[in-house]
Amino acid sequence: MTDEHGSRARHIHDPQVLRAIAHPVRNRVLAELTAQGSMRAADVARELDIPANQASFHLRQLAKYGLVEEDPGAARDKRDRVWKASNPSGTTANLKELEASPGGKAASAVFRRNQAEWGRMVVDQALSDRREEGTHTSLTNAALRLTKEESVAMADELTALVDRWSERTRGSTRPRDDSRRTYLYYAVLMPHPGLHLDPDEGERP
């Protein structure tokens, strides 16, 4: 999910759609379709290391809310079900706006909780020494002095850059032993949260 300034992303207005995206497995399924392009349930199951029937279930749930759709042009025949992300540029949501809708506060609470847990896991993994051979990991922490308008412009530039790379590499993941992996680009642009120290933290040398 991009932030509220993602220019080509689908804007979510329905709390039920937000719940669908908040589900960690469905979120990852959607991420794979966005990164790789059209996939079958068996492809998704292999990438996520989950049973094929579970992958099919989550694909149907995502389709129910219009987040994925069938791609008949990529199918071998009428029985072959191939799926693609309905909007490869991702989704965006204004949580405050959604919270004003019926059921919005509950959906937002689930989304916020899952995203907080996901964020901690992402940073922990980035800082760990458990790295897959032949891959790259970087963690950037920078401070900038910006106006609100400048921060919006910067976010739009970053979104456009990611979109270009996504379009350039989508569909280029075969064969299975290719050196490509699904990479996560995780970025937060916000006013600096300041210091949050333990009571005795400031006394330590």
Backbone as JSON, one array per atom type, in Angstrom:
{
  "sequence": "MTDEHGSRARHIHDPQVLRAIAHPVRNRVLAELTAQGSMRAADVARELDIPANQASFHLRQLAKYGLVEEDPGAARDKRDRVWKASNPSGTTANLKELEASPGGKAASAVFRRNQAEWGRMVVDQALSDRREEGTHTSLTNAALRLTKEESVAMADELTALVDRWSERTRGSTRPRDDSRRTYLYYAVLMPHPGLHLDPDEGERP",
  "N": [[0.85, -1.19, 0.0], [0.57, 2.18, -0.9], [1.22, 5.6, 0.21], [-1.13, 8.3, 0.9], [-0.62, 9.93, -1.22], [0.0, 8.53, -3.47], [0.09, 8.56, -6.86], [-1.09, 7.04, -8.99], [-2.31, 5.01, -7.73], [-4.94, 2.88, -6.47], [-7.55, 4.33, -4.7], [-8.77, 3.57, -1.55], [-12.01, 3.3, -0.26], [-13.74, 1.72, 1.1], [-14.23, 0.1, 4.15], [-14.21, -2.71, 4.34], [-12.59, -3.51, 2.26], [-10.18, -2.51, 3.15], [-9.78, -4.17, 5.35], [-9.37, -6.57, 4.0], [-6.91, -6.1, 2.77], [-5.39, -5.76, 5.01], [-4.99, -8.3, 6.0], [-2.33, -10.48, 6.54], [-1.44, -12.63, 4.79], [-2.97, -12.26, 2.47], [-2.13, -9.74, 1.8], [0.51, -10.25, 1.11], [0.11, -11.97, -1.08], [-1.05, -10.18, -2.87], [1.12, -8.48, -3.14], [2.97, -10.13, -4.47], [1.67, -10.55, -6.93], [1.68, -7.95, -7.85], [4.41, -7.49, -8.11], [5.33, -9.61, -9.78], [3.53, -9.93, -11.87], [1.06, -11.61, -13.87], [-0.16, -14.61, -12.37], [-0.63, -18.05, -11.48], [-2.61, -19.89, -9.08], [-1.05, -21.97, -8.14], [1.52, -20.98, -8.6], [1.58, -18.83, -6.81], [1.28, -20.24, -4.42], [3.7, -21.67, -4.36], [5.58, -19.59, -4.17], [4.92, -18.44, -1.69], [5.06, -20.56, -0.05], [2.8, -22.04, 0.81], [-0.21, -24.11, 1.04], [-1.8, -25.02, -2.09], [-4.6, -24.86, -2.22], [-5.12, -23.02, -0.23], [-3.91, -20.76, -1.24], [-5.57, -20.36, -3.46], [-7.98, -19.77, -2.17], [-7.4, -17.3, -0.9], [-6.88, -15.73, -3.14], [-9.42, -15.69, -4.32], [-10.8, -14.28, -2.36], [-9.52, -11.79, -2.48], [-10.28, -11.13, -5.06], [-12.99, -10.83, -4.69], [-13.19, -8.32, -3.54], [-12.33, -6.75, -5.56], [-9.6, -6.44, -5.87], [-7.89, -8.17, -7.16], [-7.98, -9.79, -10.36], [-9.11, -12.07, -12.93], [-6.91, -13.1, -15.58], [-7.48, -13.7, -18.57], [-6.06, -13.58, -20.95], [-3.56, -14.56, -20.4], [-3.95, -17.19, -19.92], [-3.81, -20.75, -20.57], [-5.95, -22.23, -21.51], [-9.59, -22.35, -21.3], [-10.05, -23.47, -18.83], [-7.9, -22.87, -17.34], [-6.89, -20.9, -14.76], [-5.69, -17.78, -14.35], [-4.28, -15.12, -12.52], [-4.21, -11.57, -11.91], [-3.05, -8.44, -10.53], [-5.49, -5.99, -9.95], [-4.89, -3.3, -9.98], [-1.81, -2.51, -10.73], [-0.29, -0.46, -9.65], [-0.77, -0.36, -7.0], [-2.38, 0.37, -3.81], [-4.04, 2.95, -1.93], [-4.9, 4.73, 1.05], [-6.84, 6.88, 3.09], [-6.8, 6.9, 6.34], [-8.13, 8.31, 8.38], [-10.33, 9.32, 7.03], [-11.6, 6.93, 6.31], [-12.24, 5.95, 8.84], [-14.45, 7.38, 9.54], [-16.5, 6.13, 8.3], [-19.15, 3.61, 8.44], [-18.16, 0.89, 10.38], [-15.58, 1.54, 9.94], [-13.72, 2.34, 11.94], [-13.1, -0.03, 13.32], [-11.99, -1.56, 11.24], [-9.82, 0.04, 10.6], [-8.38, -0.11, 12.98], [-7.56, -2.79, 13.0], [-5.98, -2.79, 10.7], [-3.99, -0.88, 11.38], [-2.78, -2.15, 13.58], [-1.79, -4.55, 12.43], [-0.05, -3.47, 10.53], [1.79, -2.17, 12.17], [2.98, -4.34, 13.5], [4.04, -5.63, 11.28], [5.87, -3.68, 10.38], [7.75, -3.66, 12.48], [8.77, -6.26, 12.22], [9.91, -6.1, 9.67], [12.02, -4.2, 10.02], [13.52, -5.53, 12.0], [14.31, -7.78, 10.53], [15.82, -6.58, 8.51], [17.96, -5.62, 9.98], [19.11, -7.88, 10.93], [21.5, -10.64, 10.79], [20.77, -12.59, 9.14], [20.9, -13.31, 6.11], [19.95, -13.97, 2.77], [21.96, -15.7, 0.54], [23.48, -14.07, -2.19], [21.75, -11.94, -2.36], [20.66, -8.53, -1.7], [20.56, -6.13, 0.92], [19.47, -3.09, 2.27], [19.31, -0.39, 4.58], [18.04, 2.68, 5.14], [18.35, 5.75, 6.82], [17.47, 8.95, 7.08], [17.57, 12.49, 7.63], [15.7, 15.33, 6.8], [15.04, 18.77, 6.04], [11.99, 19.97, 5.39], [9.16, 21.53, 3.78], [5.57, 21.01, 4.01], [4.57, 20.88, 1.41], [6.91, 20.31, -0.03], [7.51, 17.82, 1.02], [5.39, 16.29, 0.03], [5.92, 16.48, -2.71], [8.39, 15.15, -2.81], [7.62, 12.58, -1.97], [5.95, 11.88, -4.11], [7.84, 11.8, -6.19], [9.43, 9.63, -5.37], [7.51, 7.58, -5.44], [6.97, 7.53, -8.19], [9.47, 6.69, -9.15], [9.67, 4.1, -8.04], [7.45, 2.95, -9.32], [8.37, 2.97, -11.98], [10.51, 1.13, -11.89], [9.09, -1.12, -11.09], [7.39, -1.57, -13.3], [9.35, -2.07, -15.19], [10.49, -4.49, -14.37], [8.45, -6.32, -13.92], [7.05, -9.47, -14.6], [9.4, -10.65, -15.34], [10.45, -12.92, -14.07], [10.94, -15.56, -14.58], [13.09, -18.26, -15.57], [12.49, -20.47, -12.67], [14.92, -20.68, -11.33], [16.09, -18.29, -11.69], [18.01, -15.34, -10.9], [16.51, -13.39, -9.77], [14.58, -12.02, -7.07], [11.68, -11.41, -5.05], [11.66, -8.26, -3.92], [11.29, -6.1, -1.1], [10.34, -2.79, -0.88], [10.36, -0.52, 1.54], [9.18, 2.32, 2.92], [9.05, 5.29, 4.89], [7.89, 8.5, 5.22], [7.8, 11.23, 7.16], [7.08, 13.75, 9.71], [9.81, 14.15, 11.95], [9.81, 11.86, 14.64], [11.01, 12.46, 17.04], [12.73, 11.98, 20.24], [12.37, 8.99, 22.04], [12.98, 7.89, 24.84], [14.1, 5.55, 27.37], [13.51, 6.08, 30.92], [16.05, 6.34, 32.18], [17.74, 6.56, 30.09], [18.91, 8.9, 29.07], [20.92, 9.4, 30.89], [22.95, 7.71, 30.47], [26.32, 7.09, 29.44]],
  "CA": [[0.0, 0.0, 0.0], [1.29, 3.44, -0.91], [0.58, 6.59, 1.06], [-2.27, 8.95, 0.28], [-0.23, 10.73, -2.38], [0.34, 7.67, -4.6], [-0.65, 9.21, -7.94], [-1.89, 6.13, -9.81], [-2.82, 3.93, -6.89], [-6.38, 2.85, -6.23], [-7.88, 4.87, -3.39], [-9.74, 2.71, -0.86], [-13.06, 3.98, 0.49], [-14.56, 0.71, 1.77], [-13.51, -0.54, 5.26], [-14.04, -4.14, 4.1], [-11.41, -3.67, 1.39], [-9.03, -2.28, 4.02], [-9.6, -5.42, 6.11], [-8.81, -7.58, 3.09], [-5.5, -5.79, 2.58], [-4.7, -5.9, 6.3], [-4.65, -9.71, 6.24], [-0.92, -10.61, 6.1], [-1.24, -13.52, 3.65], [-3.54, -11.62, 1.28], [-1.26, -8.62, 1.47], [1.67, -10.82, 0.42], [-0.36, -12.44, -2.38], [-1.2, -8.99, -3.71], [2.46, -7.99, -3.41], [3.58, -10.98, -5.49], [1.04, -10.26, -8.22], [2.14, -6.62, -8.26], [5.82, -7.58, -8.5], [5.62, -10.59, -10.82], [2.57, -9.95, -12.96], [0.05, -12.67, -13.82], [0.27, -15.84, -11.71], [-1.64, -19.04, -11.12], [-2.63, -20.2, -7.64], [0.1, -22.84, -7.86], [2.7, -20.11, -8.54], [1.5, -18.1, -5.55], [1.52, -21.2, -3.35], [5.12, -21.98, -4.34], [6.32, -18.41, -3.69], [4.63, -18.18, -0.29], [5.21, -21.83, 0.67], [1.51, -22.38, 1.43], [-0.95, -25.05, 0.19], [-2.43, -24.42, -3.27], [-6.0, -24.52, -1.95], [-5.11, -21.81, 0.58], [-3.61, -19.67, -2.18], [-6.79, -20.15, -4.25], [-8.96, -19.12, -1.3], [-7.04, -15.9, -0.71], [-7.08, -15.06, -4.43], [-10.86, -15.45, -4.49], [-11.18, -13.22, -1.43], [-9.03, -10.54, -3.05], [-11.11, -10.84, -6.22], [-14.29, -10.4, -4.16], [-13.12, -6.89, -3.26], [-11.84, -6.05, -6.73], [-8.16, -6.18, -5.77], [-7.28, -8.97, -8.22], [-8.94, -10.24, -11.38], [-8.55, -13.09, -13.82], [-6.21, -12.62, -16.77], [-7.7, -14.76, -19.57], [-5.06, -13.51, -22.02], [-2.38, -15.32, -20.0], [-4.36, -18.58, -19.66], [-3.57, -21.71, -21.64], [-7.27, -22.6, -22.02], [-10.67, -21.81, -20.49], [-10.0, -24.03, -17.48], [-6.69, -22.37, -16.7], [-7.19, -19.64, -14.07], [-4.51, -16.96, -14.11], [-4.72, -13.93, -11.82], [-3.34, -10.39, -11.93], [-3.5, -7.34, -9.67], [-6.39, -5.09, -10.68], [-4.15, -2.06, -10.15], [-0.41, -2.79, -10.41], [0.34, 0.65, -8.92], [-1.03, -0.51, -5.58], [-3.55, 0.98, -3.19], [-3.8, 4.03, -1.0], [-6.06, 4.94, 1.91], [-6.83, 7.91, 4.12], [-7.41, 6.18, 7.46], [-9.07, 9.18, 9.08], [-11.53, 9.35, 6.21], [-12.24, 5.62, 6.44], [-12.74, 5.77, 10.2], [-15.74, 8.06, 9.63], [-17.49, 5.26, 7.66], [-19.59, 2.51, 9.29], [-17.18, -0.19, 10.44], [-14.26, 2.04, 9.58], [-12.8, 2.37, 13.07], [-12.64, -1.4, 13.58], [-11.1, -1.96, 10.14], [-8.59, 0.83, 10.74], [-7.63, -0.64, 14.12], [-6.92, -4.03, 12.54], [-4.94, -2.42, 9.74], [-2.9, -0.22, 12.1], [-2.1, -3.15, 14.4], [-1.03, -5.44, 11.56], [1.04, -2.72, 9.91], [2.81, -1.93, 13.19], [3.7, -5.61, 13.67], [4.79, -5.85, 10.04], [6.99, -2.75, 10.37], [8.78, -4.16, 13.42], [9.39, -7.44, 11.63], [10.74, -5.67, 8.54], [13.24, -3.59, 10.53], [14.29, -6.6, 12.64], [14.91, -8.61, 9.49], [16.84, -5.78, 7.83], [19.11, -5.46, 10.86], [19.66, -9.18, 11.33], [22.57, -11.16, 9.93], [20.23, -13.73, 8.38], [20.76, -12.82, 4.73], [19.99, -14.98, 1.72], [23.14, -15.52, -0.3], [23.2, -13.55, -3.51], [20.77, -10.86, -2.3], [21.15, -7.27, -1.14], [19.67, -5.46, 1.87], [19.94, -1.79, 2.73], [18.4, 0.32, 5.48], [18.43, 4.09, 5.08], [17.74, 6.63, 7.81], [17.95, 10.29, 6.74], [16.77, 13.6, 8.14], [15.63, 16.43, 5.84], [14.2, 19.9, 6.42], [11.04, 20.11, 4.29], [7.8, 22.01, 4.01], [4.6, 19.98, 3.66], [4.51, 20.78, -0.05], [8.12, 19.63, -0.48], [7.42, 16.4, 1.39], [4.47, 15.67, -0.93], [6.65, 16.37, -3.99], [9.4, 14.09, -2.66], [6.91, 11.29, -1.95], [5.5, 11.61, -5.48], [9.01, 11.42, -6.98], [9.81, 8.27, -4.97], [6.49, 6.68, -5.96], [7.19, 7.42, -9.63], [10.67, 5.89, -9.34], [9.32, 2.7, -7.75], [6.56, 2.51, -10.39], [9.17, 2.69, -13.18], [11.23, -0.12, -11.68], [8.1, -2.19, -11.05], [6.98, -1.84, -14.67], [10.51, -2.6, -15.91], [10.86, -5.85, -13.95], [7.29, -7.2, -13.78], [6.97, -10.5, -15.62], [10.74, -11.13, -15.71], [10.88, -13.75, -12.94], [11.09, -16.95, -14.98], [12.7, -19.48, -14.87], [12.49, -20.47, -11.21], [16.26, -20.52, -10.78], [16.59, -16.96, -12.03], [18.58, -14.66, -9.73], [15.57, -12.41, -9.24], [13.76, -12.29, -5.89], [10.73, -10.34, -4.75], [12.23, -7.35, -2.93], [10.39, -5.18, -0.45], [10.78, -1.41, -0.67], [9.54, -0.07, 2.68], [9.61, 3.7, 3.17], [8.19, 6.15, 5.71], [8.26, 9.91, 5.19], [6.94, 11.84, 8.17], [7.83, 14.61, 10.63], [10.63, 13.35, 12.86], [9.05, 11.59, 15.87], [11.73, 12.89, 18.23], [13.33, 10.96, 21.08], [11.51, 8.23, 22.94], [14.0, 7.19, 25.62], [13.78, 5.04, 28.71], [13.76, 7.12, 31.92], [17.47, 6.5, 32.51], [18.52, 6.51, 28.85], [19.7, 10.11, 28.89], [22.02, 9.46, 31.84], [24.02, 6.76, 30.11], [27.4, 7.72, 28.67]],
  "C": [[0.88, 1.24, 0.0], [0.61, 4.42, 0.03], [-0.5, 7.32, 0.27], [-1.91, 9.78, -0.94], [0.18, 9.86, -3.56], [-0.52, 8.04, -5.8], [-1.54, 8.26, -8.73], [-2.48, 4.99, -9.01], [-4.33, 4.02, -6.74], [-6.66, 3.36, -4.82], [-9.0, 4.03, -2.77], [-10.71, 3.54, -0.04], [-13.87, 3.02, 1.35], [-13.75, 0.05, 2.89], [-13.29, -2.04, 5.05], [-12.83, -4.41, 3.2], [-10.14, -3.46, 2.21], [-8.74, -3.52, 4.86], [-8.94, -6.5, 5.24], [-7.31, -7.36, 2.91], [-4.72, -5.98, 3.87], [-4.28, -7.33, 6.58], [-3.25, -9.99, 5.7], [-0.71, -11.51, 4.89], [-1.79, -12.87, 2.38], [-2.69, -10.43, 0.84], [-0.05, -9.12, 0.69], [1.29, -11.35, -0.96], [-0.46, -11.27, -3.35], [0.17, -8.43, -4.08], [3.13, -8.81, -4.51], [2.99, -10.71, -6.86], [1.49, -8.91, -8.75], [3.57, -6.7, -8.79], [6.02, -8.45, -9.74], [4.72, -10.49, -12.04], [1.63, -11.13, -12.79], [0.63, -13.95, -13.25], [-0.92, -16.77, -11.51], [-1.58, -19.28, -9.61], [-1.43, -21.06, -7.27], [1.39, -22.03, -7.77], [2.74, -19.36, -7.21], [1.83, -19.03, -4.38], [3.01, -21.52, -3.23], [5.92, -20.82, -3.77], [6.14, -18.2, -2.2], [4.81, -19.41, 0.59], [3.95, -22.13, 1.49], [0.8, -23.38, 0.53], [-1.66, -24.33, -0.95], [-3.88, -24.04, -3.01], [-6.11, -23.26, -1.09], [-4.83, -20.59, -0.32], [-4.86, -19.34, -3.01], [-7.84, -19.4, -3.45], [-8.66, -17.63, -1.17], [-7.17, -15.11, -2.02], [-8.55, -14.75, -4.67], [-11.34, -14.33, -3.57], [-10.72, -11.86, -1.95], [-9.86, -10.13, -4.27], [-12.49, -10.33, -5.8], [-14.33, -8.9, -3.94], [-12.47, -6.1, -4.4], [-10.36, -5.75, -6.72], [-7.36, -7.01, -6.78], [-8.39, -9.38, -9.18], [-8.28, -11.3, -12.24], [-7.94, -12.44, -15.06], [-6.34, -13.68, -17.87], [-6.67, -14.74, -20.69], [-3.81, -14.29, -21.71], [-2.68, -16.79, -19.76], [-4.1, -19.48, -20.86], [-4.88, -22.13, -22.31], [-8.32, -22.05, -21.06], [-10.67, -22.32, -19.06], [-8.82, -23.5, -16.67], [-6.97, -21.0, -16.09], [-5.89, -18.93, -13.73], [-4.99, -15.63, -13.55], [-3.71, -12.8, -11.99], [-3.9, -9.34, -10.97], [-4.36, -6.4, -10.5], [-5.73, -3.74, -10.92], [-2.7, -2.3, -9.76], [0.29, -1.67, -9.65], [0.01, 0.63, -7.45], [-2.28, 0.22, -5.11], [-3.13, 2.09, -2.24], [-5.07, 4.25, -0.18], [-5.81, 6.1, 2.85], [-7.56, 7.32, 5.32], [-8.41, 7.04, 8.21], [-10.4, 9.26, 8.34], [-12.31, 8.04, 6.35], [-12.87, 5.42, 7.81], [-14.09, 6.46, 10.41], [-16.86, 7.21, 9.01], [-17.94, 4.18, 8.63], [-18.61, 1.34, 9.23], [-15.77, 0.26, 10.19], [-13.27, 2.02, 10.73], [-12.24, 0.99, 13.37], [-11.67, -1.86, 12.51], [-9.77, -1.24, 10.24], [-7.73, 0.3, 11.88], [-6.89, -1.92, 13.75], [-5.77, -3.71, 11.61], [-3.74, -1.81, 10.46], [-2.09, -1.25, 12.9], [-1.22, -4.06, 13.53], [0.15, -4.73, 10.9], [2.16, -2.43, 10.9], [3.65, -3.19, 13.42], [4.57, -5.9, 12.46], [6.02, -4.96, 9.99], [8.11, -3.19, 11.29], [9.51, -5.36, 12.84], [10.33, -7.06, 10.49], [12.07, -5.09, 9.03], [14.13, -4.64, 11.21], [15.01, -7.44, 11.6], [16.04, -7.86, 8.77], [18.11, -5.65, 8.65], [19.77, -6.79, 11.24], [20.78, -9.59, 10.39], [22.1, -12.38, 9.15], [19.92, -13.24, 6.96], [20.82, -13.98, 3.76], [21.17, -14.69, 0.81], [22.73, -15.03, -1.68], [22.14, -12.46, -3.54], [21.38, -9.64, -1.64], [20.11, -6.7, -0.19], [20.28, -4.12, 2.26], [18.87, -1.16, 3.6], [18.89, 1.76, 5.57], [17.65, 4.9, 6.1], [18.3, 8.03, 7.58], [17.01, 11.34, 7.31], [16.86, 14.76, 7.15], [14.74, 17.53, 6.41], [13.28, 20.23, 5.25], [9.8, 20.86, 4.73], [6.85, 20.87, 3.68], [4.56, 19.77, 2.16], [5.73, 20.05, -0.59], [8.07, 18.14, -0.14], [6.49, 15.64, 0.45], [5.18, 15.47, -2.27], [7.69, 15.25, -3.93], [8.74, 12.71, -2.68], [6.44, 10.92, -3.35], [6.66, 11.17, -6.36], [9.44, 9.99, -6.65], [8.8, 7.25, -5.5], [6.68, 6.46, -7.46], [8.41, 6.56, -9.95], [10.38, 4.41, -9.12], [8.41, 2.15, -8.85], [7.36, 2.16, -11.65], [9.91, 1.38, -13.05], [10.26, -1.3, -11.66], [7.66, -2.57, -12.46], [8.11, -2.48, -15.47], [10.76, -4.08, -15.6], [9.68, -6.81, -13.84], [7.25, -8.2, -14.93], [8.3, -11.09, -16.0], [11.29, -12.05, -14.64], [11.02, -15.22, -13.31], [12.42, -17.12, -15.69], [12.86, -19.39, -13.36], [13.87, -20.23, -10.62], [16.89, -19.19, -11.17], [17.08, -16.27, -10.75], [17.63, -13.64, -9.14], [14.84, -12.94, -8.02], [12.73, -11.17, -5.78], [11.32, -9.51, -3.62], [11.13, -6.46, -2.35], [11.04, -3.81, -0.37], [9.83, -0.83, 0.38], [10.02, 1.31, 3.08], [8.57, 4.44, 4.01], [8.73, 7.57, 5.6], [7.28, 10.64, 6.1], [7.75, 12.83, 9.0], [8.6, 13.74, 11.63], [9.9, 13.13, 14.18], [9.76, 12.03, 17.15], [12.28, 11.71, 19.01], [12.29, 10.3, 21.96], [12.42, 7.33, 23.76], [13.41, 6.58, 26.88], [14.12, 6.11, 29.74], [15.23, 7.38, 32.19], [18.36, 6.6, 31.27], [19.43, 7.72, 28.73], [20.89, 10.23, 29.85], [23.17, 8.57, 31.47], [25.05, 7.45, 29.25], [27.33, 7.31, 27.2]]
}
